[in-house]
Amino acid sequence: MDRSTRGRNKYALIRNRKLDEIAAKYGGELPAEIAHALALLLQAGVLDVGDSPATEFFVMRLKDRFAGPALSMYSQHAAAVDLEYAKEVSDLSRRAGMSHPLCHNPD
């Protein structure tokens, strides 16, 4: 969890399942332009796949039914260090989980 930058989230998601679906349509291989784009992002250090102890992460979407309580607890702990940041996370928690219009069980 990191602060937003320039009016957008600090991070974006690469939907690996979507990449798998695309690859399946092309005989198990991604189209060259997509594979090339991913390779460029990796080479530039823009894409982080979390494949080491130093880079591992846990991502949750706000529509995950458990995101609200998780973010609320995160916000409570963050408040001891940074109240402004804690408020940002708390605001997310109120829009997450059971409050989210697309709430669902994680898959």
Backbone as a printed PyTorch tensor [residue, N CA C, xyz], in Angstrom:
tensor([[[  0.8480,  -1.1810,   0.0000],
         [  0.0000,   0.0000,   0.0000],
         [  0.8850,   1.2320,   0.0000]],

        [[  0.7290,   2.0490,  -0.9730],
         [  1.4840,   3.2840,  -1.0700],
         [  0.5660,   4.4200,  -1.4690]],

        [[  1.0020,   5.6120,  -1.1540],
         [  0.2250,   6.8020,  -1.4890],
         [  0.0420,   6.9270,  -3.0020]],

        [[ -1.0120,   7.6200,  -3.3720],
         [ -1.2640,   7.9100,  -4.7790],
         [ -0.2520,   8.9440,  -5.2740]],

        [[  0.0030,   8.9220,  -6.5610],
         [  0.8850,   9.9180,  -7.1630],
         [  0.2150,  10.5120,  -8.3850]],

        [[  0.3650,  11.7920,  -8.5600],
         [ -0.1980,  12.5070,  -9.7110],
         [ -1.6610,  12.1630,  -9.9720]],

        [[ -2.4420,  12.0170,  -8.9320],
         [ -3.8710,  11.7720,  -9.0880],
         [ -4.2580,  10.3730,  -9.4970]],

        [[ -3.3270,   9.4500,  -9.4440],
         [ -3.6540,   8.0630,  -9.7700],
         [ -2.9410,   7.1640,  -8.7700]],

        [[ -3.3450,   5.9170,  -8.7340],
         [ -2.6960,   4.9820,  -7.8290],
         [ -1.2220,   4.8550,  -8.1690]],

        [[ -0.4300,   4.5970,  -7.1540],
         [  1.0070,   4.4530,  -7.3680],
         [  1.3140,   3.2040,  -8.1840]],

        [[  0.4920,   2.1790,  -8.0410],
         [  0.7180,   0.9140,  -8.7320],
         [ -0.4360,   0.5980,  -9.6630]],

        [[ -0.1570,  -0.2090, -10.6580],
         [ -1.1730,  -0.7450, -11.5610],
         [ -1.0750,  -2.2630, -11.4950]],

        [[ -2.0890,  -2.9450, -11.9480],
         [ -2.0890,  -4.4040, -11.9250],
         [ -1.9220,  -4.9730, -13.3200]],

        [[ -1.1160,  -5.9960, -13.4290],
         [ -1.0670,  -6.8170, -14.6320],
         [ -1.9420,  -8.0320, -14.3160]],

        [[ -2.9520,  -8.2580, -15.1020],
         [ -3.8740,  -9.3550, -14.8390],
         [ -3.3240, -10.6310, -15.4740]],

        [[ -2.6000, -11.4030, -14.6680],
         [ -1.9520, -12.6090, -15.1780],
         [ -2.9440, -13.6230, -15.7360]],

        [[ -4.0980, -13.7270, -15.1300],
         [ -5.1000, -14.6570, -15.6740],
         [ -5.5430, -14.2110, -17.0650]],

        [[ -5.6520, -12.9030, -17.2570],
         [ -6.0140, -12.3830, -18.5720],
         [ -4.9080, -12.6940, -19.5850]],

        [[ -3.6380, -12.5620, -19.1620],
         [ -2.5330, -12.9400, -20.0350],
         [ -2.6200, -14.4160, -20.4070]],

        [[ -2.9700, -15.2580, -19.4380],
         [ -3.1310, -16.6950, -19.7100],
         [ -4.2420, -16.9420, -20.7230]],

        [[ -5.3600, -16.2090, -20.5850],
         [ -6.4680, -16.3510, -21.5380],
         [ -6.0280, -15.9610, -22.9520]],

        [[ -5.2890, -14.8630, -23.0380],
         [ -4.8030, -14.4100, -24.3440],
         [ -3.8560, -15.4440, -24.9310]],

        [[ -2.9320, -15.9380, -24.1280],
         [ -1.9740, -16.9410, -24.6000],
         [ -2.7000, -18.1900, -25.0870]],

        [[ -3.7480, -18.5910, -24.3680],
         [ -4.4950, -19.7960, -24.7620],
         [ -5.1010, -19.6380, -26.1560]],

        [[ -5.4840, -18.4220, -26.5060],
         [ -6.0510, -18.1660, -27.8340],
         [ -4.9950, -18.2630, -28.9320]],

        [[ -3.7360, -18.1760, -28.5370],
         [ -2.6390, -18.1870, -29.5020],
         [ -1.7400, -19.3980, -29.3040]],

        [[ -2.3330, -20.5190, -28.9670],
         [ -1.5810, -21.7550, -28.8440],
         [ -0.6350, -21.8020, -27.6660]],

        [[ -0.9380, -21.0740, -26.6240],
         [ -0.1200, -21.0990, -25.4130],
         [  0.9480, -20.0300, -25.3420]],

        [[  1.0790, -19.2390, -26.3760],
         [  2.0880, -18.1650, -26.4120],
         [  1.3980, -16.8140, -26.5240]],

        [[  1.9210, -15.8160, -25.8410],
         [  1.4030, -14.4650, -25.9840],
         [  1.7720, -13.9130, -27.3510]],

        [[  0.9110, -13.0730, -27.9200],
         [  1.3000, -12.4000, -29.1560],
         [  2.6070, -11.6260, -28.9360]],

        [[  3.4070, -11.5250, -29.9660],
         [  4.7430, -10.9310, -29.8590],
         [  4.7210,  -9.5270, -29.2810]],

        [[  3.7400,  -8.7160, -29.6670],
         [  3.7150,  -7.3340, -29.1690],
         [  3.4470,  -7.2680, -27.6680]],

        [[  2.6190,  -8.1680, -27.1560],
         [  2.3550,  -8.2010, -25.7160],
         [  3.5770,  -8.7370, -24.9780]],

        [[  4.1550,  -9.8110, -25.4710],
         [  5.3650, -10.3630, -24.8500],
         [  6.4810,  -9.3210, -24.8370]],

        [[  6.6110,  -8.5850, -25.9240],
         [  7.6350,  -7.5490, -26.0200],
         [  7.3660,  -6.4250, -25.0160]],

        [[  6.1040,  -5.9980, -24.9170],
         [  5.7430,  -4.9410, -23.9670],
         [  6.0700,  -5.3630, -22.5350]],

        [[  5.7440,  -6.5810, -22.1760],
         [  6.0560,  -7.0820, -20.8330],
         [  7.5590,  -7.1380, -20.6060]],

        [[  8.2930,  -7.5950, -21.6130],
         [  9.7530,  -7.6620, -21.4980],
         [ 10.3570,  -6.2730, -21.3120]],

        [[  9.8290,  -5.2860, -22.0340],
         [ 10.3210,  -3.9140, -21.8830],
         [ 10.0490,  -3.3760, -20.4770]],

        [[  8.8640,  -3.6510, -19.9570],
         [  8.5210,  -3.1970, -18.6080],
         [  9.4180,  -3.8540, -17.5600]],

        [[  9.6810,  -5.1420, -17.7360],
         [ 10.6020,  -5.8380, -16.8220],
         [ 11.9990,  -5.2460, -16.9030]],

        [[ 12.4870,  -5.0580, -18.1130],
         [ 13.8360,  -4.5290, -18.3270],
         [ 13.9810,  -3.1260, -17.7460]],

        [[ 12.9340,  -2.3120, -17.8360],
         [ 12.9690,  -0.9420, -17.3290],
         [ 12.7950,  -0.8750, -15.8130]],

        [[ 12.4790,  -2.0180, -15.2000],
         [ 12.2540,  -2.0220, -13.7550],
         [ 10.8970,  -1.4900, -13.3520]],

        [[  9.9970,  -1.3870, -14.3210],
         [  8.6480,  -0.8840, -14.0700],
         [  7.7230,  -1.9950, -13.5860]],

        [[  7.9540,  -3.1930, -14.0380],
         [  7.1300,  -4.3480, -13.6860],
         [  7.8510,  -5.1810, -12.6330]],

        [[  7.1730,  -5.4370, -11.5530],
         [  7.7190,  -6.2230, -10.4470],
         [  6.8040,  -7.4190, -10.2470]],

        [[  7.3200,  -8.6170, -10.4330],
         [  6.4770,  -9.8060, -10.3540],
         [  6.4740, -10.4560,  -8.9760]],

        [[  7.1700,  -9.8690,  -8.0140],
         [  7.1280, -10.3810,  -6.6420],
         [  7.7030, -11.7660,  -6.4880]],

        [[  8.7560, -12.0430,  -7.2090],
         [  9.3070, -13.3920,  -7.2280],
         [ 10.5070, -13.5950,  -6.3060]],

        [[ 10.6730, -12.7160,  -5.3360],
         [ 11.7680, -12.8820,  -4.3780],
         [ 11.3290, -12.3350,  -3.0260]],

        [[ 12.0090, -12.7100,  -1.9480],
         [ 11.6480, -12.1690,  -0.6310],
         [ 11.6830, -10.6380,  -0.5880]],

        [[ 12.5450, -10.0290,  -1.3600],
         [ 12.6500,  -8.5690,  -1.3560],
         [ 11.5120,  -7.8860,  -2.1200]],

        [[ 10.8250,  -8.6320,  -2.9870],
         [  9.8010,  -8.0120,  -3.8290],
         [  8.4040,  -8.5930,  -3.6540]],

        [[  8.2370,  -9.5710,  -2.7690],
         [  6.9110, -10.2000,  -2.6530],
         [  5.8730,  -9.1920,  -2.1720]],

        [[  4.6210,  -9.4460,  -2.5020],
         [  3.5290,  -8.5370,  -2.1780],
         [  2.2250,  -9.3060,  -2.0570]],

        [[  1.2080,  -8.6080,  -1.5810],
         [ -0.1390,  -9.1620,  -1.4960],
         [ -1.0810,  -8.0790,  -1.9950]],

        [[ -1.8310,  -8.3680,  -3.0350],
         [ -2.7360,  -7.3930,  -3.6320],
         [ -4.1670,  -7.8020,  -3.3350]],

        [[ -4.9840,  -6.8180,  -2.9990],
         [ -6.4120,  -7.0920,  -2.8720],
         [ -7.1870,  -5.9570,  -3.5150]],

        [[ -8.2290,  -6.3110,  -4.1910],
         [ -9.1130,  -5.3090,  -4.7730],
         [-10.1470,  -4.9070,  -3.7280]],

        [[-10.6550,  -3.7100,  -3.8590],
         [-11.6630,  -3.2420,  -2.9100],
         [-12.9150,  -4.1050,  -2.9480]],

        [[-13.2020,  -4.7260,  -4.0790],
         [-14.4060,  -5.5480,  -4.1670],
         [-14.2770,  -6.8940,  -3.4430]],

        [[-13.0770,  -7.2530,  -3.0250],
         [-12.8680,  -8.4750,  -2.2220],
         [-13.6420,  -8.3180,  -0.9040]],

        [[-14.4650,  -9.2900,  -0.5760],
         [-15.3290,  -9.1560,   0.6070],
         [-14.5500,  -8.9660,   1.9020]],

        [[-13.2840,  -9.3540,   1.9380],
         [-12.4770,  -9.2180,   3.1510],
         [-11.6210,  -7.9550,   3.1620]],

        [[-11.6610,  -7.1680,   2.0990],
         [-10.8050,  -5.9890,   1.9870],
         [-11.1490,  -4.9100,   3.0060]],

        [[-12.4240,  -4.7010,   3.2860],
         [-12.8180,  -3.6470,   4.2270],
         [-12.1920,  -3.8220,   5.6020]],

        [[-12.4060,  -4.9740,   6.2560],
         [-11.8050,  -5.1690,   7.5740],
         [-10.2740,  -5.1750,   7.5250]],

        [[ -9.6940,  -5.7230,   6.4620],
         [ -8.2310,  -5.7620,   6.3590],
         [ -7.6670,  -4.3490,   6.2650]],

        [[ -8.2650,  -3.5200,   5.4370],
         [ -7.7910,  -2.1470,   5.2910],
         [ -8.0610,  -1.3220,   6.5420]],

        [[ -9.1570,  -1.5970,   7.2070],
         [ -9.4540,  -0.8930,   8.4600],
         [ -8.3820,  -1.1740,   9.5120]],

        [[ -7.9960,  -2.4180,   9.6510],
         [ -6.9510,  -2.7760,  10.6040],
         [ -5.6110,  -2.1660,  10.1930]],

        [[ -5.3230,  -2.2150,   8.9110],
         [ -4.0900,  -1.6150,   8.3920],
         [ -4.0590,  -0.1260,   8.7520]],

        [[ -5.1830,   0.5530,   8.5310],
         [ -5.2860,   1.9770,   8.8300],
         [ -5.0400,   2.2520,  10.3100]],

        [[ -5.5850,   1.4310,  11.1720],
         [ -5.3910,   1.6150,  12.6150],
         [ -3.9140,   1.5380,  12.9840]],

        [[ -3.2090,   0.6030,  12.4110],
         [ -1.7800,   0.4660,  12.7060],
         [ -0.9720,   1.5940,  12.0680]],

        [[ -1.3750,   2.0330,  10.8840],
         [ -0.6670,   3.1200,  10.2060],
         [ -0.8120,   4.4380,  10.9630]],

        [[ -1.9060,   4.6040,  11.6850],
         [ -2.1480,   5.8560,  12.4150],
         [ -1.0560,   6.1580,  13.4410]],

        [[ -0.4140,   5.1380,  13.9330],
         [  0.6630,   5.3550,  14.9080],
         [  1.8860,   6.0030,  14.2620]],

        [[  1.9710,   5.9370,  12.9440],
         [  3.1410,   6.4540,  12.2320],
         [  2.8000,   7.6920,  11.4000]],

        [[  1.6170,   7.6780,  10.7390],
         [  1.2880,   8.7440,   9.7950],
         [ -0.2350,   8.8760,   9.7020]],

        [[ -0.7820,   9.9030,  10.3480],
         [ -2.2380,  10.0720,  10.3850],
         [ -2.8360,  10.3660,   9.0050]],

        [[ -2.1480,  11.1340,   8.1840],
         [ -2.6650,  11.4530,   6.8540],
         [ -2.7860,  10.1830,   6.0040]],

        [[ -1.7610,   9.3900,   6.0280],
         [ -1.7680,   8.1190,   5.2940],
         [ -2.8520,   7.1940,   5.8420]],

        [[ -2.9530,   7.1260,   7.1600],
         [ -3.9640,   6.2780,   7.7880],
         [ -5.3650,   6.6860,   7.3460]],

        [[ -5.5990,   7.9810,   7.2010],
         [ -6.9100,   8.4520,   6.7440],
         [ -7.1840,   8.0030,   5.3080]],

        [[ -6.1610,   8.0690,   4.4440],
         [ -6.3390,   7.6040,   3.0680],
         [ -6.7500,   6.1340,   3.0430]],

        [[ -6.0910,   5.3300,   3.8480],
         [ -6.3970,   3.9020,   3.8980],
         [ -7.7820,   3.6790,   4.5100]],

        [[ -8.1080,   4.4490,   5.5390],
         [ -9.4190,   4.3360,   6.1630],
         [-10.5290,   4.6690,   5.1690]],

        [[-10.2990,   5.6970,   4.3530],
         [-11.2790,   6.0430,   3.3140],
         [-11.4820,   4.8790,   2.3440]],

        [[-10.3830,   4.2180,   1.9670],
         [-10.4850,   3.0350,   1.1110],
         [-11.2960,   1.9400,   1.7980]],

        [[-11.0500,   1.7510,   3.0860],
         [-11.7200,   0.6590,   3.8060],
         [-13.2360,   0.8460,   3.8230]],

        [[-13.6760,   2.0950,   3.8480],
         [-15.1280,   2.3550,   3.8690],
         [-15.7860,   2.0520,   2.5260]],

        [[-15.0040,   2.0490,   1.4610],
         [-15.5420,   1.7290,   0.1350],
         [-15.3330,   0.2700,  -0.2270]],

        [[-14.6780,  -0.4650,   0.6240],
         [-14.2490,  -1.8340,   0.3000],
         [-15.1580,  -2.8930,   0.9110]],

        [[-14.9280,  -4.1130,   0.4720],
         [-15.6090,  -5.2760,   1.0530],
         [-17.1010,  -5.2320,   0.8500]],

        [[-17.8240,  -5.4540,   1.9060],
         [-19.2800,  -5.5430,   1.8310],
         [-19.9210,  -4.2360,   1.3790]],

        [[-19.2050,  -3.1130,   1.4710],
         [-19.7140,  -1.8170,   1.0100],
         [-19.5470,  -1.6290,  -0.4860]],

        [[-18.7270,  -2.4390,  -1.1090],
         [-18.4390,  -2.2810,  -2.5280],
         [-19.5910,  -2.8380,  -3.3670]],

        [[-20.0150,  -2.1170,  -4.4030],
         [-21.1410,  -2.5890,  -5.2110],
         [-20.8750,  -3.8960,  -5.9580]],

        [[-19.6080,  -4.2370,  -6.1520],
         [-19.2650,  -5.4810,  -6.8500],
         [-18.6550,  -6.5030,  -5.9010]],

        [[-18.9640,  -6.4060,  -4.6270],
         [-18.3900,  -7.2810,  -3.6020],
         [-18.5170,  -8.7570,  -4.0010]],

        [[-17.4400,  -9.4940,  -3.7870],
         [-17.4610, -10.9290,  -4.0870],
         [-16.4200, -11.6480,  -3.2470]],

        [[-16.5370, -12.9630,  -3.1970],
         [-15.5250, -13.7720,  -2.5360],
         [-14.2670, -13.7770,  -3.3890]],

        [[-13.1110, -13.7220,  -2.7760],
         [-11.8810, -13.7700,  -3.5790],
         [-11.7580, -15.1140,  -4.2770]],

        [[-11.0820, -15.0880,  -5.4260],
         [-10.9110, -16.3500,  -6.1550],
         [ -9.4550, -16.6900,  -6.3290]]])
